[in-house]
Structures are given as structure tokens and as C-alpha cells.
Amino acid sequence: MSKRNVKLSSLINDKRIYIMFAIVFILMAAIAPNFLNLFNIGNILKGATLCAIVAVGFTVVLITGYLDLSVGSVINLGAVVVIAVGNKAGLVPGILAAVAAGMVVGLVNGLFVTKGKIHAFIVTLGMLTTVKGLLYMITGSASINIKGFQVVNFMESKLLWLFTPKVLITLALILLVALVLARTRTGRVFFLMGGNRETAWFAGYNTDNYAILSFVISSGLAAVGGVLFALSAGVAVPNMGEKGLNPQLLVIASTIIGGTSMNGGKGSVIKSAFAVLTLTTLFNGFSCLGSGYEVQIAASGLILAAIVSYEAYSDYKADLRKGQRQKLLKEKV
């Protein structure tokens, strides 16, 4: 493989999510009835907001080398708390309580992982079940409706062309976290930890504190996603995602498809958000074609399987090149 081909392959891999989005959008615009109109494009943007926000926090955790499987329940926690507290104390206290509840879940996750030395998979899976059980107890397995305040019409109104307040808040959060990762010491430490935790520790950073912070960010943003969903829908349920498309599975798939490494040290919240938008566009196109949830789930699964297989192949090829001199690569590859 020539040097030019290697560079081209690397460029395509780096920009793959943008290429995928363009292909999906053009394809659906060509074959799906009623896909290419302003109303439907607005629906795609609104439909991507929840998972995009959650994917941003999930990406931060993966970058640091951990995994947070509790985000699905924390979404529901944020939605339930904002309405339950908001109906009694008002909108602002409800939002603050919901985000705080999410951050507490992240704090507990981080403490168990770092201080308790329990694997993140086990801790967050247990937290997923625990929070779900608490929500069923609090709500009595029933939905909760907004009564004490009204913001649904505002959240769904168009402030700037296709952009509703929910979409604008989502874009602001994505850009904020992207800037933190790219321009601050905290962001650089997250990447350093994911690449080599011992190196980060020898460099003088308290890796436990940064790990805890990553879990707090993940759960906090998951709660924010739940808050925005509840304020837009006017209702919260303790089991969102158990029927139809599961937001948690979509978040995990999007983050991996967006290029975030499961091994840590590599990722982009903007690419994760774009991956959510890509899958949402794909699902919307299938809906315009009259397909059901089963087709959408199968399609996302196939895309995820293809990306994971490609990543495994790329890692395998990279391992083969380790220790080889550049002038021998042409002969070896």
C-alpha cells in the first residue's frame, strides 16, 4: 500500500461519520417520500437531541477508559424528577433537582469504580437496575404529567429557522463539552488517562478524581437529556425505551460509530453527536418508507457490527506494523 493510499485511508476513517451522514441523507432524500421538507428536517433535529446530549457525556467516560451503562435509567430519573419537583416547587427548582440527582448517580458510580475498585461495567449495570427500581417505586409504574408549570409550547416553538429551544440547548452543550476537551487541562487529562492511566498518574494527576468527574459529567448530561425530553413532551415515564428504540442502545451505538475507542484515549463529542444525527436520519427515512421499529433496530445493529469489525481489522493491521521501519512498509503491507 502506497504512502498516498495510507493517508487517504486514514483521512476517510477520520471523517467517516460525516461521509456516512451525507450518504444516508442523500439516499433517503432520493427514495423516501416526504423526507426532504422543512417540517421533517425539523423533526429529525428534534428527534436527535435526547441521545445527542447523552452521547456527549457517554463519550467523555469512554475517552477516559471507562463505561457507563446507567445512562438509560438516569435519563428517566431526570425526566421524572424535573416534573415531580417542578409541579410542587416550580420549573427552576425542578431542573436543578433533576440535574443534581443525575450528578449524584455519577458520583456514586465514580466512587465505587475508583475507591471500591469494582469494574465500571458491574457498577453501572447495577446502578441501571437500582435507579429503574426506585423510579417504579416513586411513580407507581405510572406516568407523571406537568401540572404546576407550562413550557411545552415554548420548548417546541421555532426560535431560529428550524431550531427550537431544545435543539439550541443541545448544540450549546455539545460545543461546550467539545471546547472543554480540546482547550482545557481537564480535557487533556481525560485523553491521557484513556491512553495510559499510569502515565497520567506519574505526571502528577489524581486519576481517581478525574475518573469520578467523567462519571459525574456523563450522568449529569443524561439527566439533562431527560429534563429536555420531559419539558418538551409534558410527561415522564419510568420505563422510556423499553418499547421501541432504546435510547441507551442508540447512544452506545452512536458513540462507537462516531469513532470513540472502547479502549479509551480517542474520541470526539461532535462526531458522536453527528453519529446520533446520522442514525436518527436513517430511522426517519425508514419511517417515511413505512418501515417499523424492527427494521430500524436491525439497520443500526448492522451498521454497528460493520464499524466494530472495521475497527478490529484496523487494530490488527496496526499491530502488524509495530516495530517495522517505514521503508519496509511497502514490502510488508
PyMOL commands that set and color helices and strands:
alter all, ss='L'
color gray80, all
select helices_A, chain A and resi 3-14+16-31+38-63+71-89+91-114+120-139+152-155+165-183+185-195+197-202+207-233+247-257+269-288+293-321+326-332
alter helices_A, ss='H'
color red, helices_A
select strands_A, chain A and resi 144-145+235-236
alter strands_A, ss='S'
color yellow, strands_A
deselect
rebuild
show_as cartoon
